Amino acid sequence: MAQIHYGDVTEGSDIPTLEKTPTTRTLVQWAGASGDFFELHYDKEFAKSMGFPNVLVHGRLEAAYLTQLLTDWIGPKGELKKISLQYRGNAFPGEKLLCKGKVTKKYVKDGQNLVEVEIWVENPAGQRITPGTAVVALPSK
Amino acid sequence: MAESKLATLDEVRAYIGRKIEESMEIDGTVIKSFCECIGDPNPIWKETAPPGLVTAAMISSGAMLIGVPLPYKRSVAGGADWEFLKPIKKGDKIFTSHEFAELQEKSSDKGPRALMVYKSTHKNQRGEVVAISTNTIMSY
């Protein structure tokens, strides 16, 4: 895996998109792997009783996808410091989700090369269903 | 959850400050199941857990075990923050303290809603804080 360095990053540049299509199988796997057994994510009747047309993709699974978007980008020597997300819309199993990001700011603080990015999960309708921000640290060359 | 009796906002507020502790061992299976589920083949996640592991419910949503009642019929996750302070390594034991930290009352044209904020502090077996999670549940 190529290592990106602080000097390679410019404000306004895009992070390589990560594509994910979680299926109902993924949701069951996530329930097991993450310990979230809330019925909203695997029982369609339950989801309907709560006013949703289908079971929902776990917001935390989307969060995990966004952490992967960032760790793929920053490489083994980069450090993910912080992410902050809002769950604004719902994702349903079978939908192709695009995890995207854009660099908003870079600065050196306490000897660390910090980069702030805007991140989001985009649904097939092009809506940013899970927008957020992140801070990463990148190595110098 | 939907079947339980709804609480008044005062009853919910009475839970502010209530805490619960839990712990879990991060073995190779935990890391492997997590990476397989999200589809992250990155070879560096062998001895080190991916930071995303902290987003897993067993690490950062045990806060629900505090048992704060819901004020309205429906609830969804509203948002979350995660600060990753130190890497979690295979073989670490993570001790988490969850706290029901805050209740925010909101209203919109769709009716009243409550934001229930939970804060979780995750420490390793050496007592080092490895991550801090904040999760907001919206009840409406």
Interface residues (C-beta under 8 A of the other chain):
Chain A: M1 K20 T26 Q29 W30 G32 A33 S34 G35 D36 F38 F46 S49 M50 G51 H58 G59 R60 L61 A63 A64 Y65 T67 Q68 T71 D72 P76 E79 L80 K81 K82 I83 S84 L85 Q86 Y87 G132
Chain B: M1 A2 V30 S33 F34 E36 C37 I38 G39 D40 N42 I44 P50 P51 G52 T55 A56 A57 M58 S61 G62 R74 V76 A77 G78 G79 A80 D81 W82 E83 F84
